[in-house]
Amino acid sequence: MATLRETDLYPPVKAHFEALGYVVKAEVRDADVVAVKDGVPVIIELKTGFTLQLLQQGTARQALSDHVYLAVPRWKGKAGWRMFKGNLGLCKRLGLGVISVNVAESSVQVHFEPRPFTPRKNKAKTEKLLAEFARREGDPNLGGSKAGGRVTAYRQDAEKCRAYLLEHGPSKGAEVAKATGVKHATRMMRDNHYGWFEKVEVGVYSARKLQDEDFKCLK
């Protein structure tokens, strides 16, 4: 039997919240899964088992949202249920929602809804979370995947700039910004985080030919 992965939990969790009318995206800043409806973020942390790390992550996310769930695989056997039940009680005390995922049936069960917790919200971090969510086009990541392969809104903007330069040749930053909708195109090409751009003259940039290793550099 194949080893269960955190990414296996994501499709059923995403489907559940989409059915409730949420827009769902994976790996948004520090959160495994973010579901947003009416501007309010719901955060879901995925783990293949109840661990101290999962509880720590869940309580940390309460600084961003009053609606935080922990999602784990459905238990097996009486011993598994007893352990799950004990953790469920702890999560209730912490104000964390709990979801069990039946991967084989691609279904979820919500055992406890989250409730407001007392830590002070970090407004700046919440705004960054929502800003990244809004800027991210589509849902290119898989919840629970490692940080090294994630696609961010920043990377998507850089790809737009590079695609424009490949099609139109060396261009002024203002032209690229207007054509692509990337507001900070000039600064992005100047910073050249991925090594994709070359400065031709003041304010003018071109796209350089890339090697395979260039695509491994993610923000």
N, C-alpha and C positions, 0 to 999 in steps of 0.2 A: 504494500500500500504506500502510495506517495506521501511524503511528509507534507503536512498542512502548512501553508504559508499565510502570512498576513494579507497578502494580495488576494487570496482566495475568498476572504471575507468581504471584499469591497463590492463586487457586483450585487449580491443580495442586499447589502446595506444601502447602496445607491438606489436600487430599484424601490426599496421600501420608502425612502424619503421622497423620491420623485413621484410616487403614487399619492403622497400627501400634498403635492403641489410645490415642492421645493426644487430649486436648481442646485445640483450637487456637483462638486468638483473635488478632486483629490490633491493631497500634498500642497496645500495653500499655506505658505510660510511654515509655521511650526506644527500645524494640525494635519493629521492623517486625512481626514475628510471634513469638508465644510458644506453644509446645506443652508441655503439662504432663501427666505421668503419674507416679503414686505420689509426688506432691509435688515432683518434680524438674523444673525448667524447662529446656527446650531453646529456644534463641533462633536465629531465622533472619533474616538481613538480606537485603533484596531490592535489586537494582540492575540496570539494563539493560545494564551492561557492567562489566568489572573496572576499577576505578579506585582511586587512592590513598585516596580518601574511604571506599570500601567496606572496604578493608583496615583502615583506622583505626577504623571503626565496629566491625568484627569483633573486633579486639583489645580495644577498650574494653568490649565485652559480655562478654569473658572474666572481668571482675571480678564478673559476676553469675552465670555458669554455666560449667561445664567443657564444656558441649555447645553449641557455637556453629557454625552453618553460614552460608556465603555462597551465595546463590542468584542465578544469572545466566542469561540466555537461552542456549540451545544454540548453539554456534559454527556458522559457515557457511564452507565451503571449507577448503583446506589452510592458508592464512594464518591463518584464524580458529582452527584447531586448534592451530597452533604457539604462538600467543599465549596461548590457553587453557591449554595444557600448561605453559608457563612460569609462569603464575600459579598453577597447581595445585601445582607444586613449592614455590613460596613459601608457599602456604597450609599445606602439610605441615609446613614448618619452624616456622610460627607456631602449629600445633596447631588450625587451623580446618578444619572440614568444608566440602566443596564440593558443590553441587548444580547441575546444568544443567537448564533447563526448556525443553521443547519445547511452546511455547504452542499451535501449530497442532494438535498431537495431545493436548494437555492431559496431558502425562506428564512425569516427572522421572527423572533418573539421578543417583544418589549416587556421586561419584567418589572421595571420601575422607571417612572418618568423623572427627569431631573427637576430640582427645585432651586430657587435662588440661594446662593451661598454668601457668606459675609465678606470675603476678601475684596479690597478695593479694586475696581476695574482700572486697567491701564488703557485710558482712552486713546493714547497715541498708537499703541499696538493694535487695538481693535480697528482703528481707522486704516492702519497699514494692511491688516488682514483683509478688510473689505475692499481696499483699493487694489490689492493684488488680485482678488477674486474678480472684481469688475473688469480689470485690464486683461486678464487671462482669456484668450480666445479658445472656446471649446473646452474640452476636458482631456488634455493630452497625456496626463499621468495616470498611474494605477495606484490606488490607495494602498499604503503599506510598503511602497517601493523605496529603495535606498536613495539618499540625497544626491548621489553622483549623477544619476540619469534623469533628473527632473527637468521639465520644461517650465520656465518662468515667463511672465509677461515681458520681462526685460529681454530675454532671449528672443521671444517672438518679435519684439520691436526691432531688434538688431537684424533679424532675418529679413524683415520687410525692407530695411535700409539697404542691406546687401543685395537683395533681389532687384531693387530699383537701380542700383549702380551697375549691376551686371547687364541690365537691359539698356540703360541710357548712357553708360560710361561715366567718366568723372563729372561730378556735379557739386553745386554749392549746397551747403547744409540746409539753407532755407528752402531750396527747391525740393530736397529730399523730404523735409518735414512737411511741406505743403502737399506733396504727392502721396505720401504714405500715411499721413495723419499722426506720425510719431513726433510729438511736440518737441522733444529734446534730441532730435536726430543729430544735430551738430555736435553737441556735447558727447553723445554716445559714440559717434565715429571718432571724435578726438580722444576719448578715453580708451577706445579700442580694446575693450575687455577680452574679447575672444581672438584678437589678432586678425580680424577679417577685413580691416580697412587700411588704406594707405593715404597719407596726406600728399596731395599734388601741389597745392599752394595754399595760401591763407584762406581758410573757409571752404576749400574745395577738396573733395575726397573721392577715392576710387575703391573698388572692391578687388582684393588680391585673390589670386588663385589659391585654393585651399587644398591641404592634404588631409588624409583621413583623421590624423591626430587632432586637427583643429576642432573637429566636431565633438571631441571628448571633453572639451573645456566648457563646463556649464556654470552658470552663476548660482 
